Amino acid sequence: MPLTDHLLFLCSSTRIYPGVVTILLQNLYIAPQNTAQSADGSHINLTEVQAQQIFDEFFEEVFVECEEKYGEIEEMNVCDNLGDHLVGNVYIKFRREEDAEKAVQDLNERWFGGRPVHAELSPVTDFREACCRQYELG
């Protein structure tokens, strides 16, 4: 479910927000339809089933690893719209504040898919209210 950008830009610094249980992993998910190429550089068309399978594997890998290492997850959302500031962002809402803080500290030292992970605390807690209206309306 995509999220709006207005809250994220207002609160995207490294400040510590009391009671924050949600983290943002910036541009972590790269949709396969945006990157799939053959050896000669031509674009490979994936079926919806193939793209969904790749997404499901990504989601499970991130969810399971974060829950095992940092604590119970209440909700995880991956942005799939094409706005540069949101594309591939992953939001993870933990049950406890200290789990979110530990995850941010640790994940900023990690790499995923050959790229460094950029993690920060996010004030977003209600993903239904933070849905990107422009994306929903087409």
PyMOL commands that place a pseudoatom at each C-alpha (Angstrom):
pseudoatom trace, name=CA, resn=MET, resi=1, chain=A, elem=C, hetatm=0, pos=[0.000, 0.000, 0.000]
pseudoatom trace, name=CA, resn=PRO, resi=2, chain=A, elem=C, hetatm=0, pos=[1.640, 3.284, -1.038]
pseudoatom trace, name=CA, resn=LEU, resi=3, chain=A, elem=C, hetatm=0, pos=[2.066, 6.103, 1.430]
pseudoatom trace, name=CA, resn=THR, resi=4, chain=A, elem=C, hetatm=0, pos=[1.775, 9.842, 1.104]
pseudoatom trace, name=CA, resn=ASP, resi=5, chain=A, elem=C, hetatm=0, pos=[4.902, 11.892, 0.990]
pseudoatom trace, name=CA, resn=HIS, resi=6, chain=A, elem=C, hetatm=0, pos=[3.864, 14.922, 3.023]
pseudoatom trace, name=CA, resn=LEU, resi=7, chain=A, elem=C, hetatm=0, pos=[4.448, 13.325, 6.418]
pseudoatom trace, name=CA, resn=LEU, resi=8, chain=A, elem=C, hetatm=0, pos=[7.597, 11.615, 5.271]
pseudoatom trace, name=CA, resn=PHE, resi=9, chain=A, elem=C, hetatm=0, pos=[9.301, 14.754, 4.006]
pseudoatom trace, name=CA, resn=LEU, resi=10, chain=A, elem=C, hetatm=0, pos=[8.383, 16.685, 7.132]
pseudoatom trace, name=CA, resn=CYS, resi=11, chain=A, elem=C, hetatm=0, pos=[9.854, 14.013, 9.348]
pseudoatom trace, name=CA, resn=SER, resi=12, chain=A, elem=C, hetatm=0, pos=[12.661, 12.429, 7.378]
pseudoatom trace, name=CA, resn=SER, resi=13, chain=A, elem=C, hetatm=0, pos=[15.584, 13.627, 9.499]
pseudoatom trace, name=CA, resn=THR, resi=14, chain=A, elem=C, hetatm=0, pos=[17.399, 11.394, 11.955]
pseudoatom trace, name=CA, resn=ARG, resi=15, chain=A, elem=C, hetatm=0, pos=[15.580, 12.832, 14.980]
pseudoatom trace, name=CA, resn=ILE, resi=16, chain=A, elem=C, hetatm=0, pos=[14.316, 10.403, 17.575]
pseudoatom trace, name=CA, resn=TYR, resi=17, chain=A, elem=C, hetatm=0, pos=[10.539, 10.526, 17.890]
pseudoatom trace, name=CA, resn=PRO, resi=18, chain=A, elem=C, hetatm=0, pos=[9.189, 9.399, 21.262]
pseudoatom trace, name=CA, resn=GLY, resi=19, chain=A, elem=C, hetatm=0, pos=[6.991, 6.342, 20.945]
pseudoatom trace, name=CA, resn=VAL, resi=20, chain=A, elem=C, hetatm=0, pos=[7.772, 5.685, 17.268]
pseudoatom trace, name=CA, resn=VAL, resi=21, chain=A, elem=C, hetatm=0, pos=[7.392, 2.036, 16.331]
pseudoatom trace, name=CA, resn=THR, resi=22, chain=A, elem=C, hetatm=0, pos=[7.589, 2.326, 12.527]
pseudoatom trace, name=CA, resn=ILE, resi=23, chain=A, elem=C, hetatm=0, pos=[10.734, 2.303, 10.438]
pseudoatom trace, name=CA, resn=LEU, resi=24, chain=A, elem=C, hetatm=0, pos=[11.267, 3.308, 6.821]
pseudoatom trace, name=CA, resn=LEU, resi=25, chain=A, elem=C, hetatm=0, pos=[13.660, 1.370, 4.591]
pseudoatom trace, name=CA, resn=GLN, resi=26, chain=A, elem=C, hetatm=0, pos=[14.196, 3.728, 1.678]
pseudoatom trace, name=CA, resn=ASN, resi=27, chain=A, elem=C, hetatm=0, pos=[13.920, 2.291, -1.845]
pseudoatom trace, name=CA, resn=LEU, resi=28, chain=A, elem=C, hetatm=0, pos=[14.666, -1.231, -0.616]
pseudoatom trace, name=CA, resn=TYR, resi=29, chain=A, elem=C, hetatm=0, pos=[12.362, -3.047, -3.053]
pseudoatom trace, name=CA, resn=ILE, resi=30, chain=A, elem=C, hetatm=0, pos=[13.190, -2.821, -6.735]
pseudoatom trace, name=CA, resn=ALA, resi=31, chain=A, elem=C, hetatm=0, pos=[10.253, -4.035, -8.788]
pseudoatom trace, name=CA, resn=PRO, resi=32, chain=A, elem=C, hetatm=0, pos=[11.432, -6.679, -11.282]
pseudoatom trace, name=CA, resn=GLN, resi=33, chain=A, elem=C, hetatm=0, pos=[9.503, -5.097, -14.144]
pseudoatom trace, name=CA, resn=ASN, resi=34, chain=A, elem=C, hetatm=0, pos=[11.749, -2.036, -13.732]
pseudoatom trace, name=CA, resn=THR, resi=35, chain=A, elem=C, hetatm=0, pos=[15.023, -3.952, -13.948]
pseudoatom trace, name=CA, resn=ALA, resi=36, chain=A, elem=C, hetatm=0, pos=[14.563, -7.232, -15.815]
pseudoatom trace, name=CA, resn=GLN, resi=37, chain=A, elem=C, hetatm=0, pos=[16.853, -7.287, -18.860]
pseudoatom trace, name=CA, resn=SER, resi=38, chain=A, elem=C, hetatm=0, pos=[18.323, -9.994, -21.032]
pseudoatom trace, name=CA, resn=ALA, resi=39, chain=A, elem=C, hetatm=0, pos=[22.047, -10.375, -21.702]
pseudoatom trace, name=CA, resn=ASP, resi=40, chain=A, elem=C, hetatm=0, pos=[21.791, -8.087, -24.746]
pseudoatom trace, name=CA, resn=GLY, resi=41, chain=A, elem=C, hetatm=0, pos=[20.161, -5.337, -22.662]
pseudoatom trace, name=CA, resn=SER, resi=42, chain=A, elem=C, hetatm=0, pos=[16.662, -5.717, -24.057]
pseudoatom trace, name=CA, resn=HIS, resi=43, chain=A, elem=C, hetatm=0, pos=[13.735, -5.548, -21.651]
pseudoatom trace, name=CA, resn=ILE, resi=44, chain=A, elem=C, hetatm=0, pos=[12.263, -8.839, -20.424]
pseudoatom trace, name=CA, resn=ASN, resi=45, chain=A, elem=C, hetatm=0, pos=[8.514, -8.891, -19.940]
pseudoatom trace, name=CA, resn=LEU, resi=46, chain=A, elem=C, hetatm=0, pos=[7.523, -10.712, -16.783]
pseudoatom trace, name=CA, resn=THR, resi=47, chain=A, elem=C, hetatm=0, pos=[4.076, -12.146, -16.297]
pseudoatom trace, name=CA, resn=GLU, resi=48, chain=A, elem=C, hetatm=0, pos=[1.996, -10.892, -13.383]
pseudoatom trace, name=CA, resn=VAL, resi=49, chain=A, elem=C, hetatm=0, pos=[2.487, -14.279, -11.741]
pseudoatom trace, name=CA, resn=GLN, resi=50, chain=A, elem=C, hetatm=0, pos=[6.286, -14.042, -12.034]
pseudoatom trace, name=CA, resn=ALA, resi=51, chain=A, elem=C, hetatm=0, pos=[6.339, -10.470, -10.699]
pseudoatom trace, name=CA, resn=GLN, resi=52, chain=A, elem=C, hetatm=0, pos=[4.068, -11.464, -7.795]
pseudoatom trace, name=CA, resn=GLN, resi=53, chain=A, elem=C, hetatm=0, pos=[6.296, -14.433, -6.957]
pseudoatom trace, name=CA, resn=ILE, resi=54, chain=A, elem=C, hetatm=0, pos=[9.377, -12.186, -6.831]
pseudoatom trace, name=CA, resn=PHE, resi=55, chain=A, elem=C, hetatm=0, pos=[7.503, -9.715, -4.620]
pseudoatom trace, name=CA, resn=ASP, resi=56, chain=A, elem=C, hetatm=0, pos=[6.264, -12.478, -2.302]
pseudoatom trace, name=CA, resn=GLU, resi=57, chain=A, elem=C, hetatm=0, pos=[9.801, -13.833, -1.882]
pseudoatom trace, name=CA, resn=PHE, resi=58, chain=A, elem=C, hetatm=0, pos=[11.121, -10.334, -1.110]
pseudoatom trace, name=CA, resn=PHE, resi=59, chain=A, elem=C, hetatm=0, pos=[8.314, -9.650, 1.374]
pseudoatom trace, name=CA, resn=GLU, resi=60, chain=A, elem=C, hetatm=0, pos=[8.800, -12.945, 3.196]
pseudoatom trace, name=CA, resn=GLU, resi=61, chain=A, elem=C, hetatm=0, pos=[12.591, -12.560, 3.363]
pseudoatom trace, name=CA, resn=VAL, resi=62, chain=A, elem=C, hetatm=0, pos=[12.439, -9.048, 4.829]
pseudoatom trace, name=CA, resn=PHE, resi=63, chain=A, elem=C, hetatm=0, pos=[9.522, -9.766, 7.182]
pseudoatom trace, name=CA, resn=VAL, resi=64, chain=A, elem=C, hetatm=0, pos=[10.951, -12.996, 8.605]
pseudoatom trace, name=CA, resn=GLU, resi=65, chain=A, elem=C, hetatm=0, pos=[14.479, -11.646, 9.041]
pseudoatom trace, name=CA, resn=CYS, resi=66, chain=A, elem=C, hetatm=0, pos=[13.345, -8.419, 10.702]
pseudoatom trace, name=CA, resn=GLU, resi=67, chain=A, elem=C, hetatm=0, pos=[10.925, -10.175, 13.028]
pseudoatom trace, name=CA, resn=GLU, resi=68, chain=A, elem=C, hetatm=0, pos=[13.498, -12.798, 14.040]
pseudoatom trace, name=CA, resn=LYS, resi=69, chain=A, elem=C, hetatm=0, pos=[16.278, -10.243, 14.645]
pseudoatom trace, name=CA, resn=TYR, resi=70, chain=A, elem=C, hetatm=0, pos=[14.435, -7.236, 16.053]
pseudoatom trace, name=CA, resn=GLY, resi=71, chain=A, elem=C, hetatm=0, pos=[11.024, -8.178, 17.447]
pseudoatom trace, name=CA, resn=GLU, resi=72, chain=A, elem=C, hetatm=0, pos=[7.365, -8.679, 16.692]
pseudoatom trace, name=CA, resn=ILE, resi=73, chain=A, elem=C, hetatm=0, pos=[6.058, -6.908, 13.590]
pseudoatom trace, name=CA, resn=GLU, resi=74, chain=A, elem=C, hetatm=0, pos=[2.495, -5.619, 13.530]
pseudoatom trace, name=CA, resn=GLU, resi=75, chain=A, elem=C, hetatm=0, pos=[2.455, -4.554, 9.892]
pseudoatom trace, name=CA, resn=MET, resi=76, chain=A, elem=C, hetatm=0, pos=[4.734, -4.241, 6.869]
pseudoatom trace, name=CA, resn=ASN, resi=77, chain=A, elem=C, hetatm=0, pos=[3.978, -2.277, 3.702]
pseudoatom trace, name=CA, resn=VAL, resi=78, chain=A, elem=C, hetatm=0, pos=[5.901, -1.952, 0.448]
pseudoatom trace, name=CA, resn=CYS, resi=79, chain=A, elem=C, hetatm=0, pos=[5.249, 1.084, -1.766]
pseudoatom trace, name=CA, resn=ASP, resi=80, chain=A, elem=C, hetatm=0, pos=[4.648, 0.120, -5.359]
pseudoatom trace, name=CA, resn=ASN, resi=81, chain=A, elem=C, hetatm=0, pos=[3.871, 3.457, -6.971]
pseudoatom trace, name=CA, resn=LEU, resi=82, chain=A, elem=C, hetatm=0, pos=[6.374, 5.168, -9.243]
pseudoatom trace, name=CA, resn=GLY, resi=83, chain=A, elem=C, hetatm=0, pos=[7.078, 8.437, -7.398]
pseudoatom trace, name=CA, resn=ASP, resi=84, chain=A, elem=C, hetatm=0, pos=[10.850, 8.645, -6.942]
pseudoatom trace, name=CA, resn=HIS, resi=85, chain=A, elem=C, hetatm=0, pos=[10.487, 9.544, -3.273]
pseudoatom trace, name=CA, resn=LEU, resi=86, chain=A, elem=C, hetatm=0, pos=[8.294, 6.515, -2.525]
pseudoatom trace, name=CA, resn=VAL, resi=87, chain=A, elem=C, hetatm=0, pos=[9.145, 3.792, -5.020]
pseudoatom trace, name=CA, resn=GLY, resi=88, chain=A, elem=C, hetatm=0, pos=[10.299, 0.661, -3.250]
pseudoatom trace, name=CA, resn=ASN, resi=89, chain=A, elem=C, hetatm=0, pos=[10.027, 2.126, 0.237]
pseudoatom trace, name=CA, resn=VAL, resi=90, chain=A, elem=C, hetatm=0, pos=[9.309, -0.442, 2.929]
pseudoatom trace, name=CA, resn=TYR, resi=91, chain=A, elem=C, hetatm=0, pos=[7.528, 0.523, 6.147]
pseudoatom trace, name=CA, resn=ILE, resi=92, chain=A, elem=C, hetatm=0, pos=[7.704, -1.849, 9.095]
pseudoatom trace, name=CA, resn=LYS, resi=93, chain=A, elem=C, hetatm=0, pos=[5.601, -1.216, 12.181]
pseudoatom trace, name=CA, resn=PHE, resi=94, chain=A, elem=C, hetatm=0, pos=[6.978, -3.017, 15.227]
pseudoatom trace, name=CA, resn=ARG, resi=95, chain=A, elem=C, hetatm=0, pos=[5.041, -3.704, 18.396]
pseudoatom trace, name=CA, resn=ARG, resi=96, chain=A, elem=C, hetatm=0, pos=[7.692, -2.048, 20.595]
pseudoatom trace, name=CA, resn=GLU, resi=97, chain=A, elem=C, hetatm=0, pos=[9.617, 1.211, 20.257]
pseudoatom trace, name=CA, resn=GLU, resi=98, chain=A, elem=C, hetatm=0, pos=[12.926, -0.338, 21.312]
pseudoatom trace, name=CA, resn=ASP, resi=99, chain=A, elem=C, hetatm=0, pos=[12.628, -2.958, 18.550]
pseudoatom trace, name=CA, resn=ALA, resi=100, chain=A, elem=C, hetatm=0, pos=[12.215, -0.215, 15.934]
pseudoatom trace, name=CA, resn=GLU, resi=101, chain=A, elem=C, hetatm=0, pos=[15.221, 1.679, 17.293]
pseudoatom trace, name=CA, resn=LYS, resi=102, chain=A, elem=C, hetatm=0, pos=[17.379, -1.460, 17.318]
pseudoatom trace, name=CA, resn=ALA, resi=103, chain=A, elem=C, hetatm=0, pos=[16.326, -2.286, 13.750]
pseudoatom trace, name=CA, resn=VAL, resi=104, chain=A, elem=C, hetatm=0, pos=[17.280, 1.191, 12.483]
pseudoatom trace, name=CA, resn=GLN, resi=105, chain=A, elem=C, hetatm=0, pos=[20.683, 1.055, 14.159]
pseudoatom trace, name=CA, resn=ASP, resi=106, chain=A, elem=C, hetatm=0, pos=[21.481, -2.405, 12.822]
pseudoatom trace, name=CA, resn=LEU, resi=107, chain=A, elem=C, hetatm=0, pos=[19.978, -2.082, 9.346]
pseudoatom trace, name=CA, resn=ASN, resi=108, chain=A, elem=C, hetatm=0, pos=[21.980, 1.058, 8.573]
pseudoatom trace, name=CA, resn=GLU, resi=109, chain=A, elem=C, hetatm=0, pos=[25.069, -1.168, 8.777]
pseudoatom trace, name=CA, resn=ARG, resi=110, chain=A, elem=C, hetatm=0, pos=[23.649, -3.706, 6.311]
pseudoatom trace, name=CA, resn=TRP, resi=111, chain=A, elem=C, hetatm=0, pos=[23.441, -4.240, 2.572]
pseudoatom trace, name=CA, resn=PHE, resi=112, chain=A, elem=C, hetatm=0, pos=[20.561, -5.735, 0.574]
pseudoatom trace, name=CA, resn=GLY, resi=113, chain=A, elem=C, hetatm=0, pos=[20.666, -6.698, -3.088]
pseudoatom trace, name=CA, resn=GLY, resi=114, chain=A, elem=C, hetatm=0, pos=[24.139, -5.208, -3.478]
pseudoatom trace, name=CA, resn=ARG, resi=115, chain=A, elem=C, hetatm=0, pos=[23.083, -1.798, -2.124]
pseudoatom trace, name=CA, resn=PRO, resi=116, chain=A, elem=C, hetatm=0, pos=[23.358, -0.215, 1.329]
pseudoatom trace, name=CA, resn=VAL, resi=117, chain=A, elem=C, hetatm=0, pos=[20.188, -0.170, 3.418]
pseudoatom trace, name=CA, resn=HIS, resi=118, chain=A, elem=C, hetatm=0, pos=[18.976, 3.285, 4.450]
pseudoatom trace, name=CA, resn=ALA, resi=119, chain=A, elem=C, hetatm=0, pos=[16.767, 2.966, 7.536]
pseudoatom trace, name=CA, resn=GLU, resi=120, chain=A, elem=C, hetatm=0, pos=[15.141, 5.642, 9.669]
pseudoatom trace, name=CA, resn=LEU, resi=121, chain=A, elem=C, hetatm=0, pos=[12.333, 6.000, 12.171]
pseudoatom trace, name=CA, resn=SER, resi=122, chain=A, elem=C, hetatm=0, pos=[9.030, 7.109, 10.666]
pseudoatom trace, name=CA, resn=PRO, resi=123, chain=A, elem=C, hetatm=0, pos=[6.080, 8.769, 12.422]
pseudoatom trace, name=CA, resn=VAL, resi=124, chain=A, elem=C, hetatm=0, pos=[3.589, 6.930, 10.168]
pseudoatom trace, name=CA, resn=THR, resi=125, chain=A, elem=C, hetatm=0, pos=[1.454, 4.538, 12.221]
pseudoatom trace, name=CA, resn=ASP, resi=126, chain=A, elem=C, hetatm=0, pos=[-1.883, 4.359, 10.388]
pseudoatom trace, name=CA, resn=PHE, resi=127, chain=A, elem=C, hetatm=0, pos=[-1.187, 3.100, 6.889]
pseudoatom trace, name=CA, resn=ARG, resi=128, chain=A, elem=C, hetatm=0, pos=[-4.841, 3.425, 5.817]
pseudoatom trace, name=CA, resn=GLU, resi=129, chain=A, elem=C, hetatm=0, pos=[-4.758, 7.167, 6.448]
pseudoatom trace, name=CA, resn=ALA, resi=130, chain=A, elem=C, hetatm=0, pos=[-1.314, 7.559, 4.877]
pseudoatom trace, name=CA, resn=CYS, resi=131, chain=A, elem=C, hetatm=0, pos=[-2.301, 6.067, 1.533]
pseudoatom trace, name=CA, resn=CYS, resi=132, chain=A, elem=C, hetatm=0, pos=[-1.256, 8.055, -1.524]
pseudoatom trace, name=CA, resn=ARG, resi=133, chain=A, elem=C, hetatm=0, pos=[-4.518, 9.375, -2.999]
pseudoatom trace, name=CA, resn=GLN, resi=134, chain=A, elem=C, hetatm=0, pos=[-2.948, 10.212, -6.365]
pseudoatom trace, name=CA, resn=TYR, resi=135, chain=A, elem=C, hetatm=0, pos=[-1.765, 6.619, -6.746]
pseudoatom trace, name=CA, resn=GLU, resi=136, chain=A, elem=C, hetatm=0, pos=[-5.124, 5.177, -5.672]
pseudoatom trace, name=CA, resn=LEU, resi=137, chain=A, elem=C, hetatm=0, pos=[-7.051, 7.338, -8.125]
pseudoatom trace, name=CA, resn=GLY, resi=138, chain=A, elem=C, hetatm=0, pos=[-4.747, 6.469, -11.005]
for i in range(1, 138): cmd.bond("trace and resi %d" % i, "trace and resi %d" % (i + 1))
show_as sticks, trace
zoom trace
